């Protein structure tokens, strides 16, 4: 079952010296299970902050964030980390691959937090790499891969634990047009064939067209 997302009255503020800097103001947002939504807006509008709240990487100053039926805004640090490990896969603009590890070993990294035997970790990592079209590249180091292939390794790492929700922050930002199109086709596959709920931040209107719904954020307000 894919994850649904509900935000109610979500505000996020940061302190800058003695001043309070508002980033998000009273955001209400519903993402149905199995949806693919893109989030757009100018730089500084709060897009990445909103993604971090949905992913459980940050907490709201006020308001409620519910993902897959769990009110994650109220979870303790340990429970929140466990929730992310089980339910959320995250893809960033930077691939964040370990340069001395092979593609397979990079994808295995999230599985090291559990108690799976080595053979099972290897099997799951190879399955994830096949899903993203990198069979035959299991033993390649990041420097032996193109940028698009590195991003696909990062996507494989994000889905190796079979999360309900995939969060993507500018996943095509560092890619050429062809590689970007391949990554977006992969997201559509994850959404349509594997039922993953996807929320993607992008500045590129062409990338946003891959989603079923485009939302806009401006000055901390969701439109």
Secondary structure, DSSP 4 states (H G I P E B T S, - for coil): -PPPEEEEEEEEEEEETTEEEEEEEEEEEEE-TT-EEEEE--TTSSHHHHHHHHHTSS--SEEEEEETTEEGGG--HHHHHHHHHHHEEEE-SS----TTSBHHHHHHGGGGGS---HHHHHHHHHHHHHHTT-TT-TT-BGGGS-HHHHHHHHHHHHHTT--SEEEEESTTTTS-HHHHHHHHHHHHHHHHTT--EEEEE-S-HHHHTTSSEEEEEETTEE-
